[in-house]
Amino acid sequence: MGRGKAALRREYEALKRGQPEGQERGRRLEGLVYELLESESLHPRRNTRPPGEEIDISFMDGHRHFLLEARWRARVSVGDVFAFRGKLEGKLTGTLGVFLYLGAEFSKGAIRALTWGKEINTVLFNEHDLDDALSPAHSFREVLDLKLRHAAHFGECHLPYMTLLESWRPR
């Protein structure tokens, strides 16, 4: 078994401080996310290379299949997400995507462009969502499940987990 959640959290904090830099930082992020998924028995696989593409991580939750793209850069374009969605469309019907982006934010208009009149097959995770997934009080699976439930009910592919948690609590 891999490192515990506390060790993963410490590494994540170092990555957020910019250590190391460049592509190594991205590789370390992928490794950290892989270990987190493995610790939650989500059966991850890294660096799958079907012809003409690369998939950072794939994983399973029950009978649901997921592809995960992890990006750490100053700018993530809508085109990056569309390219990722294209990878999903070439896979088994029902395969879902998790697009994890750190160091950048999408405008509300860009997020809406991803869902307006389209079938939603991708949920967006940001730095706050990964913070929550690495916290002792929550898990990646909890964050994912609530984001999927919200997307299924409201057709929105991204709201921060804590915002969703407050709105889904029984009143």
PEGIRA-V525154 format. One record per residue. RES is the residue in one letter. SS is DSSP state (@ for helix, = for strand, . for the rest). BURIAL is + if it has 16 or more other C-alpha atoms within 10 Angstrom, else -. D_CENTER is the distance of its C-alpha to the mean C-alpha in Angstrom with 1 decimal. Layout:
# PEGIRA-V525154
res;ss;burial;d_center
RES;SS;BURIAL;D_CENTER
RES;SS;BURIAL;D_CENTER
This chain:
# PEGIRA-V525154
res;ss;burial;d_center
M;.;-;21.8
G;.;-;19.7
R;.;-;19.9
G;.;-;19.6
K;@;+;17.1
A;@;-;19.5
A;@;-;19.7
L;@;+;16.0
R;@;+;16.1
R;@;-;19.1
E;@;+;17.5
Y;@;+;14.6
E;@;-;17.3
A;@;-;19.2
L;@;+;16.5
K;@;+;16.3
R;.;-;20.0
G;.;-;19.8
Q;.;-;20.9
P;.;-;21.0
E;.;-;20.8
G;@;-;19.7
Q;@;-;18.3
E;@;-;18.8
R;@;+;16.4
G;@;+;13.6
R;@;-;14.9
R;@;+;15.0
L;@;+;11.4
E;@;+;10.5
G;@;+;13.3
L;@;+;12.2
V;@;+;8.8
Y;@;+;11.1
E;@;+;13.6
L;@;+;11.6
L;@;+;10.8
E;@;+;14.4
S;@;+;15.8
E;.;-;14.6
S;.;-;16.2
L;.;+;13.3
H;.;-;15.1
P;.;+;12.8
R;=;+;14.4
R;=;-;14.0
N;=;-;15.3
T;=;-;16.5
R;.;-;18.9
P;.;-;20.2
P;.;-;23.0
G;.;-;22.1
E;.;-;18.3
E;.;-;15.9
I;=;+;12.7
D;=;+;10.8
I;=;+;9.9
S;=;+;10.8
F;=;+;11.2
M;=;+;13.2
D;=;+;13.7
G;.;-;17.3
H;.;-;18.2
R;=;-;14.9
H;=;+;13.3
F;=;+;9.8
L;=;+;8.9
L;=;+;5.8
E;=;+;6.7
A;=;+;6.7
R;=;+;9.3
W;=;+;11.7
R;.;-;14.5
A;.;-;16.8
R;.;-;16.2
V;.;+;13.5
S;.;-;15.6
V;@;-;15.4
G;@;-;16.8
D;@;-;13.8
V;@;+;11.7
F;@;-;14.8
A;@;-;15.2
F;@;+;11.8
R;@;+;13.0
G;@;-;16.2
K;@;+;14.9
L;@;+;13.9
E;@;-;17.4
G;.;-;19.1
K;.;-;17.9
L;.;-;19.1
T;.;-;19.3
G;.;-;16.8
T;.;+;14.0
L;=;+;10.7
G;=;+;7.7
V;=;+;4.0
F;=;+;4.4
L;=;+;3.6
Y;=;+;7.3
L;=;+;9.9
G;.;-;13.5
A;.;-;13.7
E;.;-;13.7
F;.;+;14.2
S;.;-;17.5
K;@;-;18.0
G;@;-;19.9
A;@;-;17.2
I;@;+;14.7
R;@;-;17.8
A;@;-;18.6
L;@;+;15.5
T;@;+;16.8
W;.;-;20.5
G;.;-;22.4
K;.;-;19.6
E;.;-;18.1
I;.;+;14.5
N;.;+;12.4
T;=;+;9.0
V;=;+;7.1
L;=;+;6.0
F;=;+;4.5
N;.;+;7.4
E;@;+;9.6
H;@;-;11.1
D;@;+;8.3
L;@;+;7.9
D;@;+;11.7
D;@;+;12.1
A;@;+;10.2
L;.;+;12.6
S;.;-;15.5
P;.;-;18.4
A;.;-;18.5
H;.;-;15.1
S;.;+;12.7
F;@;+;9.1
R;@;+;10.9
E;@;-;12.5
V;@;+;9.7
L;@;+;8.1
D;@;-;11.8
L;@;+;12.8
K;@;+;10.3
L;@;+;11.5
R;@;-;15.0
H;@;+;15.0
A;@;+;14.0
A;@;-;16.6
H;@;-;19.2
F;@;-;18.9
G;.;+;17.2
E;.;+;14.8
C;.;+;11.2
H;.;+;10.5
L;.;+;12.4
P;.;+;11.8
Y;@;+;11.8
M;@;-;15.3
T;@;-;16.6
L;@;+;15.7
L;@;-;17.2
E;@;-;20.4
S;@;-;20.8
W;@;-;20.3
R;.;-;22.7
P;.;-;26.1
R;.;-;28.8
